[in-house]
Every structure is written in structure tokens, then in C-alpha cells.
Amino acid sequence: MYRKISLALASKDETENEIKKDFGFLACATTGFRYKQLFGTELLGDVMSIMSVLSPAQQAAINSAAVKGDAIDLNVMDKNDLAAFIAIAETGKLNCISKMAFIMNKQAEGADMRRLETDNYFDWLEQFESMEFLVHSLDFISLYMANVQGTSTPKKGPAPSTAK
């Protein structure tokens, strides 16, 4: 799934105003593989540890956006959206969001993924405002989750229990 997300750059214009730029992000079957290959951890495990600290309403908003392929509608979430961002920051997994964004951005750009190194990640990361990945964390999670969640429904119900 492909999505454009507008991110604030670390550089400012001549009047010291924030500069925003649209970046493309692509979540596909190889996102988790490339993440583990470059960073050495399981992306799904990192994302699930972040999801576990969110409220059921916040998780539902992410899952709904993932199924629809939309950006997160923060108005649908809990009244105190700040709590979601604080909870994500407190997991210690915030770097997971920026690493996931890096992989998805490079996939969208069609970069040679075999040649990427962690130095490329740090160079790419320097161009953004420090809080951008926290602010857009739910968008990146929903984009990734759209790739791992299925939307098909089973043709048959569950099998009858054989336990006595």
C-alpha cells in the first residue's frame, strides 16, 4: 500500500517558517524483511509492542484506517489524543517508527534495498524535525498494518470442538 505523508523538514525557509514536504511511503510484503535485514529486529514485534500501550479506541482507529487505506482520523480516537503519543514515546520504541518510515520511503523511491546501510538511515533522518515521527506515528503504523492485515472473510465457520 502506498501513501504520501507531509513531513516537516529540519531546515526553515528565509522567514524561519517550517518547511513541509510530501514523501511517499510503500508498505509491502518485504517491509518486515528489509527492516530485520537492516536493523536486526522484527518489525511486527516492535509494532505490536507499540500497539499494546494504546487504548482499544486508538487501536480500533488504526485498524479501521489500515483496512480502508486511509490516514488516521484523530477525531475518531479518544478525546485525549496526546495520551496516545505519550504512551508511544514511553515504549522506548519510537525509533521503530522512524526506521519503518525509512524502509517504506526507500521502497517507494525504488531504491536498491540491498545496498542500504544504517548510515543511509541516519543521513535520511537528519532532514526531519525531531518530533515528526512521533506526530505521524499512527499514520506509519496504520500503513504497515494495512499490509499485514487481511480483509477476507472465512467461507466456513469454526470447526466443531472435539474436546470432551
LODREN-988726 format. One record per atom (N, C-alpha, C): residue number from 1; x, y, z; atom name. Coordinates in pm, whole numbers. Example, Ala and Ser with C-alpha at 12.3 -4.5 7.8 and 13.67 -1.06 7.14 Angstrom:
2
<r k="1" x="1319" y="-569" z="780" a="N"/>
<r k="1" x="1230" y="-450" z="780" a="CA"/>
<r k="1" x="1320" y="-330" z="780" a="C"/>
<r k="2" x="1285" y="-225" z="708" a="N"/>
<r k="2" x="1367" y="-106" z="714" a="CA"/>
<r k="2" x="1290" y="3" z="787" a="C"/>
This chain:
164
<r k="1" x="84" y="-116" z="0" a="N"/>
<r k="1" x="0" y="0" z="0" a="CA"/>
<r k="1" x="90" y="123" z="0" a="C"/>
<r k="2" x="53" y="221" z="-81" a="N"/>
<r k="2" x="131" y="344" z="-96" a="CA"/>
<r k="2" x="53" y="462" z="-38" a="C"/>
<r k="3" x="124" y="551" z="30" a="N"/>
<r k="3" x="61" y="672" z="85" a="CA"/>
<r k="3" x="164" y="784" z="88" a="C"/>
<r k="4" x="118" y="905" z="60" a="N"/>
<r k="4" x="203" y="1024" z="76" a="CA"/>
<r k="4" x="173" y="1085" z="211" a="C"/>
<r k="5" x="278" y="1124" z="281" a="N"/>
<r k="5" x="265" y="1189" z="411" a="CA"/>
<r k="5" x="353" y="1313" z="409" a="C"/>
<r k="6" x="297" y="1425" z="452" a="N"/>
<r k="6" x="369" y="1551" z="455" a="CA"/>
<r k="6" x="444" y="1563" z="587" a="C"/>
<r k="7" x="577" y="1575" z="579" a="N"/>
<r k="7" x="662" y="1582" z="698" a="CA"/>
<r k="7" x="736" y="1715" z="703" a="C"/>
<r k="8" x="753" y="1769" z="823" a="N"/>
<r k="8" x="827" y="1893" z="843" a="CA"/>
<r k="8" x="976" y="1865" z="836" a="C"/>
<r k="9" x="1045" y="1949" z="762" a="N"/>
<r k="9" x="1190" y="1935" z="748" a="CA"/>
<r k="9" x="1261" y="2013" z="858" a="C"/>
<r k="10" x="1383" y="1973" z="889" a="N"/>
<r k="10" x="1461" y="2040" z="992" a="CA"/>
<r k="10" x="1500" y="2181" z="948" a="C"/>
<r k="11" x="1518" y="2201" z="818" a="N"/>
<r k="11" x="1555" y="2334" z="768" a="CA"/>
<r k="11" x="1431" y="2424" z="763" a="C"/>
<r k="12" x="1453" y="2554" z="777" a="N"/>
<r k="12" x="1347" y="2654" z="774" a="CA"/>
<r k="12" x="1363" y="2739" z="649" a="C"/>
<r k="13" x="1254" y="2806" z="609" a="N"/>
<r k="13" x="1266" y="2899" z="497" a="CA"/>
<r k="13" x="1328" y="3030" z="545" a="C"/>
<r k="14" x="1341" y="3128" z="456" a="N"/>
<r k="14" x="1409" y="3253" z="490" a="CA"/>
<r k="14" x="1338" y="3333" z="600" a="C"/>
<r k="15" x="1210" y="3308" z="623" a="N"/>
<r k="15" x="1137" y="3378" z="731" a="CA"/>
<r k="15" x="1124" y="3289" z="855" a="C"/>
<r k="16" x="1204" y="3184" z="860" a="N"/>
<r k="16" x="1206" y="3091" z="974" a="CA"/>
<r k="16" x="1076" y="3012" z="991" a="C"/>
<r k="17" x="1001" y="2999" z="883" a="N"/>
<r k="17" x="879" y="2917" z="887" a="CA"/>
<r k="17" x="915" y="2772" z="856" a="C"/>
<r k="18" x="833" y="2685" z="908" a="N"/>
<r k="18" x="851" y="2542" z="887" a="CA"/>
<r k="18" x="831" y="2507" z="739" a="C"/>
<r k="19" x="915" y="2419" z="689" a="N"/>
<r k="19" x="901" y="2371" z="552" a="CA"/>
<r k="19" x="848" y="2229" z="558" a="C"/>
<r k="20" x="739" y="2203" z="488" a="N"/>
<r k="20" x="683" y="2068" z="481" a="CA"/>
<r k="20" x="703" y="2014" z="341" a="C"/>
<r k="21" x="724" y="1885" z="334" a="N"/>
<r k="21" x="744" y="1819" z="204" a="CA"/>
<r k="21" x="670" y="1687" z="205" a="C"/>
<r k="22" x="608" y="1653" z="94" a="N"/>
<r k="22" x="539" y="1525" z="80" a="CA"/>
<r k="22" x="641" y="1416" z="46" a="C"/>
<r k="23" x="633" y="1307" z="120" a="N"/>
<r k="23" x="717" y="1190" z="95" a="CA"/>
<r k="23" x="626" y="1071" z="69" a="C"/>
<r k="24" x="666" y="986" z="-23" a="N"/>
<r k="24" x="592" y="864" z="-49" a="CA"/>
<r k="24" x="642" y="751" z="40" a="C"/>
<r k="25" x="548" y="668" z="84" a="N"/>
<r k="25" x="580" y="553" z="169" a="CA"/>
<r k="25" x="506" y="432" z="115" a="C"/>
<r k="26" x="576" y="322" z="101" a="N"/>
<r k="26" x="519" y="199" z="47" a="CA"/>
<r k="26" x="540" y="85" z="144" a="C"/>
<r k="27" x="429" y="30" z="193" a="N"/>
<r k="27" x="434" y="-89" z="277" a="CA"/>
<r k="27" x="399" y="-208" z="189" a="C"/>
<r k="28" x="486" y="-306" z="187" a="N"/>
<r k="28" x="462" y="-424" z="103" a="CA"/>
<r k="28" x="514" y="-548" z="176" a="C"/>
<r k="29" x="509" y="-659" z="109" a="N"/>
<r k="29" x="545" y="-787" z="171" a="CA"/>
<r k="29" x="690" y="-791" z="220" a="C"/>
<r k="30" x="777" y="-712" z="160" a="N"/>
<r k="30" x="918" y="-716" z="200" a="CA"/>
<r k="30" x="955" y="-614" z="308" a="C"/>
<r k="31" x="860" y="-533" z="354" a="N"/>
<r k="31" x="892" y="-430" z="452" a="CA"/>
<r k="31" x="953" y="-490" z="578" a="C"/>
<r k="32" x="890" y="-589" z="636" a="N"/>
<r k="32" x="942" y="-653" z="757" a="CA"/>
<r k="32" x="1077" y="-719" z="735" a="C"/>
<r k="33" x="1092" y="-783" z="619" a="N"/>
<r k="33" x="1217" y="-850" z="587" a="CA"/>
<r k="33" x="1331" y="-749" z="577" a="C"/>
<r k="34" x="1307" y="-639" z="505" a="N"/>
<r k="34" x="1411" y="-536" z="488" a="CA"/>
<r k="34" x="1444" y="-468" z="621" a="C"/>
<r k="35" x="1342" y="-450" z="703" a="N"/>
<r k="35" x="1361" y="-391" z="836" a="CA"/>
<r k="35" x="1454" y="-479" z="920" a="C"/>
<r k="36" x="1425" y="-608" z="923" a="N"/>
<r k="36" x="1509" y="-700" z="1001" a="CA"/>
<r k="36" x="1649" y="-710" z="942" a="C"/>
<r k="37" x="1658" y="-711" z="811" a="N"/>
<r k="37" x="1787" y="-720" z="744" a="CA"/>
<r k="37" x="1876" y="-601" z="779" a="C"/>
<r k="38" x="1817" y="-482" z="785" a="N"/>
<r k="38" x="1896" y="-362" z="810" a="CA"/>
<r k="38" x="1915" y="-332" z="958" a="C"/>
<r k="39" x="1810" y="-355" z="1039" a="N"/>
<r k="39" x="1814" y="-313" z="1178" a="CA"/>
<r k="39" x="1823" y="-428" z="1279" a="C"/>
<r k="40" x="1802" y="-551" z="1234" a="N"/>
<r k="40" x="1824" y="-667" z="1320" a="CA"/>
<r k="40" x="1712" y="-703" z="1415" a="C"/>
<r k="41" x="1596" y="-641" z="1406" a="N"/>
<r k="41" x="1483" y="-677" z="1491" a="CA"/>
<r k="41" x="1359" y="-702" z="1406" a="C"/>
<r k="42" x="1261" y="-767" z="1466" a="N"/>
<r k="42" x="1136" y="-799" z="1397" a="CA"/>
<r k="42" x="1044" y="-678" z="1398" a="C"/>
<r k="43" x="1006" y="-629" z="1282" a="N"/>
<r k="43" x="919" y="-512" z="1272" a="CA"/>
<r k="43" x="782" y="-538" z="1333" a="C"/>
<r k="44" x="722" y="-651" z="1304" a="N"/>
<r k="44" x="589" y="-679" z="1357" a="CA"/>
<r k="44" x="591" y="-682" z="1510" a="C"/>
<r k="45" x="694" y="-739" z="1569" a="N"/>
<r k="45" x="706" y="-741" z="1714" a="CA"/>
<r k="45" x="719" y="-601" z="1771" a="C"/>
<r k="46" x="797" y="-516" z="1705" a="N"/>
<r k="46" x="812" y="-378" z="1752" a="CA"/>
<r k="46" x="680" y="-303" z="1741" a="C"/>
<r k="47" x="610" y="-320" z="1630" a="N"/>
<r k="47" x="482" y="-252" z="1611" a="CA"/>
<r k="47" x="379" y="-301" z="1712" a="C"/>
<r k="48" x="375" y="-431" z="1737" a="N"/>
<r k="48" x="277" y="-484" z="1833" a="CA"/>
<r k="48" x="307" y="-436" z="1975" a="C"/>
<r k="49" x="434" y="-417" z="2009" a="N"/>
<r k="49" x="465" y="-365" z="2143" a="CA"/>
<r k="49" x="419" y="-220" z="2156" a="C"/>
<r k="50" x="419" y="-146" z="2047" a="N"/>
<r k="50" x="365" y="-10" z="2049" a="CA"/>
<r k="50" x="213" y="-15" z="2057" a="C"/>
<r k="51" x="152" y="-100" z="1977" a="N"/>
<r k="51" x="5" y="-111" z="1976" a="CA"/>
<r k="51" x="-49" y="-153" z="2113" a="C"/>
<r k="52" x="29" y="-231" z="2187" a="N"/>
<r k="52" x="-21" y="-282" z="2315" a="CA"/>
<r k="52" x="-41" y="-172" z="2420" a="C"/>
<r k="53" x="22" y="-56" z="2403" a="N"/>
<r k="53" x="5" y="52" z="2501" a="CA"/>
<r k="53" x="-108" y="147" z="2464" a="C"/>
<r k="54" x="-168" y="128" z="2347" a="N"/>
<r k="54" x="-276" y="216" z="2304" a="CA"/>
<r k="54" x="-410" y="166" z="2358" a="C"/>
<r k="55" x="-503" y="258" z="2373" a="N"/>
<r k="55" x="-636" y="221" z="2420" a="CA"/>
<r k="55" x="-708" y="141" z="2311" a="C"/>
<r k="56" x="-813" y="68" z="2348" a="N"/>
<r k="56" x="-891" y="-4" z="2246" a="CA"/>
<r k="56" x="-946" y="88" z="2136" a="C"/>
<r k="57" x="-987" y="209" z="2172" a="N"/>
<r k="57" x="-1039" y="303" z="2071" a="CA"/>
<r k="57" x="-929" y="346" z="1975" a="C"/>
<r k="58" x="-809" y="367" z="2027" a="N"/>
<r k="58" x="-697" y="405" z="1942" a="CA"/>
<r k="58" x="-657" y="290" z="1851" a="C"/>
<r k="59" x="-655" y="168" z="1905" a="N"/>
<r k="59" x="-625" y="51" z="1823" a="CA"/>
<r k="59" x="-729" y="33" z="1714" a="C"/>
<r k="60" x="-856" y="55" z="1749" a="N"/>
<r k="60" x="-964" y="43" z="1651" a="CA"/>
<r k="60" x="-950" y="146" z="1540" a="C"/>
<r k="61" x="-910" y="269" z="1576" a="N"/>
<r k="61" x="-891" y="373" z="1474" a="CA"/>
<r k="61" x="-778" y="335" z="1379" a="C"/>
<r k="62" x="-670" y="279" z="1433" a="N"/>
<r k="62" x="-558" y="236" z="1349" a="CA"/>
<r k="62" x="-601" y="121" z="1258" a="C"/>
<r k="63" x="-669" y="22" z="1315" a="N"/>
<r k="63" x="-714" y="-92" z="1235" a="CA"/>
<r k="63" x="-813" y="-51" z="1128" a="C"/>
<r k="64" x="-904" y="41" z="1161" a="N"/>
<r k="64" x="-1002" y="89" z="1064" a="CA"/>
<r k="64" x="-933" y="162" z="950" a="C"/>
<r k="65" x="-838" y="248" z="984" a="N"/>
<r k="65" x="-764" y="320" z="880" a="CA"/>
<r k="65" x="-682" y="224" z="796" a="C"/>
<r k="66" x="-628" y="121" z="859" a="N"/>
<r k="66" x="-548" y="22" z="785" a="CA"/>
<r k="66" x="-634" y="-52" z="684" a="C"/>
<r k="67" x="-753" y="-91" z="724" a="N"/>
<r k="67" x="-842" y="-164" z="633" a="CA"/>
<r k="67" x="-887" y="-75" z="518" a="C"/>
<r k="68" x="-918" y="51" z="549" a="N"/>
<r k="68" x="-965" y="145" z="446" a="CA"/>
<r k="68" x="-852" y="200" z="361" a="C"/>
<r k="69" x="-729" y="194" z="412" a="N"/>
<r k="69" x="-616" y="252" z="339" a="CA"/>
<r k="69" x="-609" y="403" z="356" a="C"/>
<r k="70" x="-670" y="456" z="460" a="N"/>
<r k="70" x="-673" y="600" z="484" a="CA"/>
<r k="70" x="-570" y="639" z="589" a="C"/>
<r k="71" x="-550" y="771" z="600" a="N"/>
<r k="71" x="-471" y="824" z="711" a="CA"/>
<r k="71" x="-557" y="816" z="837" a="C"/>
<r k="72" x="-493" y="823" z="951" a="N"/>
<r k="72" x="-564" y="817" z="1078" a="CA"/>
<r k="72" x="-650" y="942" z="1094" a="C"/>
<r k="73" x="-776" y="923" z="1134" a="N"/>
<r k="73" x="-864" y="1034" z="1167" a="CA"/>
<r k="73" x="-858" y="1051" z="1318" a="C"/>
<r k="74" x="-780" y="1149" z="1362" a="N"/>
<r k="74" x="-760" y="1167" z="1506" a="CA"/>
<r k="74" x="-890" y="1205" z="1577" a="C"/>
<r k="75" x="-989" y="1255" z="1504" a="N"/>
<r k="75" x="-1117" y="1291" z="1566" a="CA"/>
<r k="75" x="-1195" y="1168" z="1610" a="C"/>
<r k="76" x="-1165" y="1053" z="1551" a="N"/>
<r k="76" x="-1234" y="929" z="1586" a="CA"/>
<r k="76" x="-1174" y="868" z="1713" a="C"/>
<r k="77" x="-1053" y="906" z="1741" a="N"/>
<r k="77" x="-983" y="847" z="1855" a="CA"/>
<r k="77" x="-1032" y="907" z="1986" a="C"/>
<r k="78" x="-972" y="863" z="2096" a="N"/>
<r k="78" x="-1006" y="914" z="2228" a="CA"/>
<r k="78" x="-992" y="1065" z="2232" a="C"/>
<r k="79" x="-1065" y="1128" z="2324" a="N"/>
<r k="79" x="-1057" y="1273" z="2338" a="CA"/>
<r k="79" x="-914" y="1318" z="2363" a="C"/>
<r k="80" x="-841" y="1245" z="2443" a="N"/>
<r k="80" x="-706" y="1285" z="2478" a="CA"/>
<r k="80" x="-606" y="1215" z="2387" a="C"/>
<r k="81" x="-594" y="1263" z="2263" a="N"/>
<r k="81" x="-502" y="1202" z="2167" a="CA"/>
<r k="81" x="-357" y="1213" z="2213" a="C"/>
<r k="82" x="-329" y="1314" z="2293" a="N"/>
<r k="82" x="-194" y="1331" z="2346" a="CA"/>
<r k="82" x="-151" y="1208" z="2425" a="C"/>
<r k="83" x="-245" y="1143" z="2489" a="N"/>
<r k="83" x="-214" y="1022" z="2567" a="CA"/>
<r k="83" x="-156" y="913" z="2478" a="C"/>
<r k="84" x="-205" y="903" z="2354" a="N"/>
<r k="84" x="-152" y="802" z="2261" a="CA"/>
<r k="84" x="-7" y="830" z="2229" a="C"/>
<r k="85" x="24" y="957" z="2202" a="N"/>
<r k="85" x="161" y="993" z="2167" a="CA"/>
<r k="85" x="255" y="976" z="2286" a="C"/>
<r k="86" x="208" y="1009" z="2405" a="N"/>
<r k="86" x="289" y="989" z="2525" a="CA"/>
<r k="86" x="315" y="840" z="2548" a="C"/>
<r k="87" x="211" y="760" z="2531" a="N"/>
<r k="87" x="225" y="615" z="2550" a="CA"/>
<r k="87" x="324" y="557" z="2450" a="C"/>
<r k="88" x="318" y="602" z="2326" a="N"/>
<r k="88" x="411" y="554" z="2223" a="CA"/>
<r k="88" x="554" y="595" z="2260" a="C"/>
<r k="89" x="571" y="720" z="2301" a="N"/>
<r k="89" x="705" y="769" z="2337" a="CA"/>
<r k="89" x="762" y="692" z="2454" a="C"/>
<r k="90" x="675" y="654" z="2549" a="N"/>
<r k="90" x="722" y="584" z="2668" a="CA"/>
<r k="90" x="756" y="437" z="2643" a="C"/>
<r k="91" x="718" y="382" z="2528" a="N"/>
<r k="91" x="752" y="242" z="2499" a="CA"/>
<r k="91" x="902" y="224" z="2474" a="C"/>
<r k="92" x="971" y="333" z="2440" a="N"/>
<r k="92" x="1111" y="321" z="2404" a="CA"/>
<r k="92" x="1129" y="268" z="2263" a="C"/>
<r k="93" x="1020" y="259" z="2188" a="N"/>
<r k="93" x="1024" y="204" z="2053" a="CA"/>
<r k="93" x="1000" y="312" z="1947" a="C"/>
<r k="94" x="1015" y="439" z="1984" a="N"/>
<r k="94" x="989" y="546" z="1888" a="CA"/>
<r k="94" x="1083" y="536" z="1768" a="C"/>
<r k="95" x="1206" y="491" z="1789" a="N"/>
<r k="95" x="1296" y="475" z="1676" a="CA"/>
<r k="95" x="1245" y="371" z="1578" a="C"/>
<r k="96" x="1162" y="280" z="1624" a="N"/>
<r k="96" x="1099" y="182" z="1534" a="CA"/>
<r k="96" x="1017" y="253" z="1428" a="C"/>
<r k="97" x="948" y="360" z="1466" a="N"/>
<r k="97" x="863" y="434" z="1372" a="CA"/>
<r k="97" x="949" y="497" z="1263" a="C"/>
<r k="98" x="1057" y="563" z="1301" a="N"/>
<r k="98" x="1142" y="628" z="1200" a="CA"/>
<r k="98" x="1213" y="525" z="1113" a="C"/>
<r k="99" x="1252" y="412" z="1171" a="N"/>
<r k="99" x="1316" y="307" z="1091" a="CA"/>
<r k="99" x="1218" y="247" z="992" a="C"/>
<r k="100" x="1095" y="223" z="1038" a="N"/>
<r k="100" x="991" y="170" z="949" a="CA"/>
<r k="100" x="963" y="270" z="837" a="C"/>
<r k="101" x="956" y="399" z="873" a="N"/>
<r k="101" x="932" y="503" z="773" a="CA"/>
<r k="101" x="1045" y="507" z="670" a="C"/>
<r k="102" x="1168" y="491" z="716" a="N"/>
<r k="102" x="1282" y="489" z="626" a="CA"/>
<r k="102" x="1270" y="376" z="524" a="C"/>
<r k="103" x="1244" y="256" z="573" a="N"/>
<r k="103" x="1231" y="141" z="484" a="CA"/>
<r k="103" x="1118" y="164" z="384" a="C"/>
<r k="104" x="1002" y="210" z="432" a="N"/>
<r k="104" x="888" y="230" z="343" a="CA"/>
<r k="104" x="914" y="343" z="244" a="C"/>
<r k="105" x="986" y="447" z="284" a="N"/>
<r k="105" x="1019" y="556" z="191" a="CA"/>
<r k="105" x="1114" y="507" z="83" a="C"/>
<r k="106" x="1215" y="431" z="122" a="N"/>
<r k="106" x="1311" y="381" z="23" a="CA"/>
<r k="106" x="1243" y="282" z="-73" a="C"/>
<r k="107" x="1149" y="203" z="-24" a="N"/>
<r k="107" x="1074" y="113" z="-113" a="CA"/>
<r k="107" x="992" y="195" z="-212" a="C"/>
<r k="108" x="931" y="304" z="-166" a="N"/>
<r k="108" x="851" y="389" z="-254" a="CA"/>
<r k="108" x="937" y="457" z="-360" a="C"/>
<r k="109" x="1059" y="491" z="-323" a="N"/>
<r k="109" x="1151" y="555" z="-417" a="CA"/>
<r k="109" x="1214" y="455" z="-514" a="C"/>
<r k="110" x="1197" y="328" z="-489" a="N"/>
<r k="110" x="1257" y="226" z="-575" a="CA"/>
<r k="110" x="1407" y="212" z="-554" a="C"/>
<r k="111" x="1453" y="244" z="-434" a="N"/>
<r k="111" x="1597" y="234" z="-403" a="CA"/>
<r k="111" x="1641" y="88" z="-406" a="C"/>
<r k="112" x="1769" y="68" z="-431" a="N"/>
<r k="112" x="1826" y="-67" z="-426" a="CA"/>
<r k="112" x="1838" y="-105" z="-278" a="C"/>
<r k="113" x="1744" y="-181" z="-230" a="N"/>
<r k="113" x="1735" y="-213" z="-88" a="CA"/>
<r k="113" x="1853" y="-296" z="-38" a="C"/>
<r k="114" x="1918" y="-367" z="-128" a="N"/>
<r k="114" x="2032" y="-450" z="-89" a="CA"/>
<r k="114" x="2153" y="-365" z="-52" a="C"/>
<r k="115" x="2156" y="-242" z="-98" a="N"/>
<r k="115" x="2271" y="-155" z="-74" a="CA"/>
<r k="115" x="2253" y="-60" z="44" a="C"/>
<r k="116" x="2137" y="-64" z="108" a="N"/>
<r k="116" x="2113" y="27" z="220" a="CA"/>
<r k="116" x="2191" y="-15" z="343" a="C"/>
<r k="117" x="2240" y="83" z="415" a="N"/>
<r k="117" x="2313" y="61" z="540" a="CA"/>
<r k="117" x="2256" y="154" z="645" a="C"/>
<r k="118" x="2292" y="131" z="769" a="N"/>
<r k="118" x="2240" y="216" z="877" a="CA"/>
<r k="118" x="2285" y="361" z="861" a="C"/>
<r k="119" x="2400" y="385" z="800" a="N"/>
<r k="119" x="2443" y="523" z="774" a="CA"/>
<r k="119" x="2344" y="595" z="683" a="C"/>
<r k="120" x="2288" y="523" z="586" a="N"/>
<r k="120" x="2186" y="582" z="499" a="CA"/>
<r k="120" x="2065" y="626" z="580" a="C"/>
<r k="121" x="2029" y="544" z="678" a="N"/>
<r k="121" x="1916" y="577" z="765" a="CA"/>
<r k="121" x="1943" y="705" z="843" a="C"/>
<r k="122" x="2060" y="716" z="904" a="N"/>
<r k="122" x="2092" y="835" z="983" a="CA"/>
<r k="122" x="2101" y="961" z="896" a="C"/>
<r k="123" x="2155" y="948" z="775" a="N"/>
<r k="123" x="2159" y="1062" z="682" a="CA"/>
<r k="123" x="2018" y="1105" z="646" a="C"/>
<r k="124" x="1931" y="1010" z="618" a="N"/>
<r k="124" x="1791" y="1038" z="581" a="CA"/>
<r k="124" x="1719" y="1103" z="698" a="C"/>
<r k="125" x="1743" y="1055" z="818" a="N"/>
<r k="125" x="1674" y="1102" z="938" a="CA"/>
<r k="125" x="1707" y="1248" z="971" a="C"/>
<r k="126" x="1828" y="1291" z="940" a="N"/>
<r k="126" x="1872" y="1427" z="974" a="CA"/>
<r k="126" x="1789" y="1537" z="907" a="C"/>
<r k="127" x="1719" y="1506" z="800" a="N"/>
<r k="127" x="1645" y="1610" z="728" a="CA"/>
<r k="127" x="1513" y="1648" z="794" a="C"/>
<r k="128" x="1470" y="1574" z="895" a="N"/>
<r k="128" x="1338" y="1596" z="955" a="CA"/>
<r k="128" x="1346" y="1663" z="1091" a="C"/>
<r k="129" x="1235" y="1732" z="1126" a="N"/>
<r k="129" x="1217" y="1783" z="1261" a="CA"/>
<r k="129" x="1216" y="1664" z="1357" a="C"/>
<r k="130" x="1263" y="1683" z="1477" a="N"/>
<r k="130" x="1279" y="1571" z="1569" a="CA"/>
<r k="130" x="1149" y="1505" z="1610" a="C"/>
<r k="131" x="1038" y="1577" z="1614" a="N"/>
<r k="131" x="911" y="1520" z="1661" a="CA"/>
<r k="131" x="822" y="1466" z="1548" a="C"/>
<r k="132" x="864" y="1476" z="1423" a="N"/>
<r k="132" x="778" y="1438" z="1312" a="CA"/>
<r k="132" x="733" y="1293" z="1317" a="C"/>
<r k="133" x="820" y="1205" z="1358" a="N"/>
<r k="133" x="784" y="1063" z="1356" a="CA"/>
<r k="133" x="690" y="1027" z="1471" a="C"/>
<r k="134" x="699" y="1101" z="1581" a="N"/>
<r k="134" x="601" y="1082" z="1688" a="CA"/>
<r k="134" x="465" y="1134" z="1644" a="C"/>
<r k="135" x="463" y="1253" z="1584" a="N"/>
<r k="135" x="337" y="1313" z="1538" a="CA"/>
<r k="135" x="267" y="1225" z="1436" a="C"/>
<r k="136" x="343" y="1163" z="1348" a="N"/>
<r k="136" x="285" y="1079" z="1242" a="CA"/>
<r k="136" x="295" y="930" z="1271" a="C"/>
<r k="137" x="327" y="894" z="1394" a="N"/>
<r k="137" x="347" y="753" z="1429" a="CA"/>
<r k="137" x="226" y="667" z="1396" a="C"/>
<r k="138" x="108" y="717" z="1423" a="N"/>
<r k="138" x="-13" y="638" z="1396" a="CA"/>
<r k="138" x="-36" y="619" z="1247" a="C"/>
<r k="139" x="2" y="719" z="1166" a="N"/>
<r k="139" x="-8" y="704" z="1020" a="CA"/>
<r k="139" x="84" y="593" z="969" a="C"/>
<r k="140" x="207" y="590" z="1021" a="N"/>
<r k="140" x="301" y="487" z="977" a="CA"/>
<r k="140" x="258" y="349" z="1023" a="C"/>
<r k="141" x="208" y="341" z="1146" a="N"/>
<r k="141" x="161" y="212" z="1196" a="CA"/>
<r k="141" x="42" y="163" z="1114" a="C"/>
<r k="142" x="-53" y="251" z="1083" a="N"/>
<r k="142" x="-171" y="209" z="1006" a="CA"/>
<r k="142" x="-131" y="168" z="865" a="C"/>
<r k="143" x="-33" y="236" z="807" a="N"/>
<r k="143" x="13" y="199" z="673" a="CA"/>
<r k="143" x="75" y="60" z="675" a="C"/>
<r k="144" x="159" y="32" z="775" a="N"/>
<r k="144" x="219" y="-100" z="785" a="CA"/>
<r k="144" x="112" y="-206" z="814" a="C"/>
<r k="145" x="21" y="-175" z="906" a="N"/>
<r k="145" x="-82" y="-272" z="943" a="CA"/>
<r k="145" x="-175" y="-303" z="826" a="C"/>
<r k="146" x="-194" y="-207" z="736" a="N"/>
<r k="146" x="-276" y="-233" z="617" a="CA"/>
<r k="146" x="-215" y="-344" z="533" a="C"/>
<r k="147" x="-84" y="-354" z="539" a="N"/>
<r k="147" x="-15" y="-457" z="462" a="CA"/>
<r k="147" x="-24" y="-594" z="528" a="C"/>
<r k="148" x="-25" y="-598" z="662" a="N"/>
<r k="148" x="-24" y="-728" z="729" a="CA"/>
<r k="148" x="-163" y="-779" z="764" a="C"/>
<r k="149" x="-262" y="-691" z="762" a="N"/>
<r k="149" x="-398" y="-735" z="794" a="CA"/>
<r k="149" x="-468" y="-781" z="667" a="C"/>
<r k="150" x="-541" y="-887" z="679" a="N"/>
<r k="150" x="-622" y="-933" z="568" a="CA"/>
<r k="150" x="-764" y="-879" z="578" a="C"/>
<r k="151" x="-829" y="-867" z="465" a="N"/>
<r k="151" x="-967" y="-819" z="467" a="CA"/>
<r k="151" x="-1064" y="-927" z="421" a="C"/>
<r k="152" x="-1014" y="-1048" z="400" a="N"/>
<r k="152" x="-1102" y="-1155" z="353" a="CA"/>
<r k="152" x="-1180" y="-1213" z="471" a="C"/>
<r k="153" x="-1292" y="-1271" z="439" a="N"/>
<r k="153" x="-1373" y="-1336" z="542" a="CA"/>
<r k="153" x="-1375" y="-1486" z="516" a="C"/>
<r k="154" x="-1376" y="-1566" z="620" a="N"/>
<r k="154" x="-1375" y="-1712" z="600" a="CA"/>
<r k="154" x="-1507" y="-1758" z="537" a="C"/>
<r k="155" x="-1497" y="-1860" z="453" a="N"/>
<r k="155" x="-1617" y="-1915" z="389" a="CA"/>
<r k="155" x="-1694" y="-2005" z="484" a="C"/>
<r k="156" x="-1623" y="-2066" z="576" a="N"/>
<r k="156" x="-1686" y="-2157" z="670" a="CA"/>
<r k="156" x="-1665" y="-2105" z="811" a="C"/>
<r k="157" x="-1753" y="-2146" z="899" a="N"/>
<r k="157" x="-1739" y="-2111" z="1040" a="CA"/>
<r k="157" x="-1631" y="-2196" z="1105" a="C"/>
<r k="158" x="-1607" y="-2175" z="1233" a="N"/>
<r k="158" x="-1507" y="-2256" z="1301" a="CA"/>
<r k="158" x="-1548" y="-2403" z="1309" a="C"/>
<r k="159" x="-1451" y="-2488" z="1310" a="N"/>
<r k="159" x="-1477" y="-2631" z="1318" a="CA"/>
<r k="159" x="-1535" y="-2664" z="1457" a="C"/>
<r k="160" x="-1621" y="-2764" z="1464" a="N"/>
<r k="160" x="-1677" y="-2802" z="1595" a="CA"/>
<r k="160" x="-1567" y="-2858" z="1684" a="C"/>
<r k="161" x="-1582" y="-2834" z="1812" a="N"/>
<r k="161" x="-1484" y="-2879" z="1909" a="CA"/>
<r k="161" x="-1493" y="-3031" z="1927" a="C"/>
<r k="162" x="-1378" y="-3095" z="1935" a="N"/>
<r k="162" x="-1377" y="-3241" z="1956" a="CA"/>
<r k="162" x="-1338" y="-3274" z="2099" a="C"/>
<r k="163" x="-1318" y="-3172" z="2181" a="N"/>
<r k="163" x="-1283" y="-3196" z="2322" a="CA"/>
<r k="163" x="-1400" y="-3248" z="2400" a="C"/>
<r k="164" x="-1374" y="-3340" z="2493" a="N"/>
<r k="164" x="-1480" y="-3397" z="2574" a="CA"/>
<r k="164" x="-1471" y="-3351" z="2714" a="C"/>
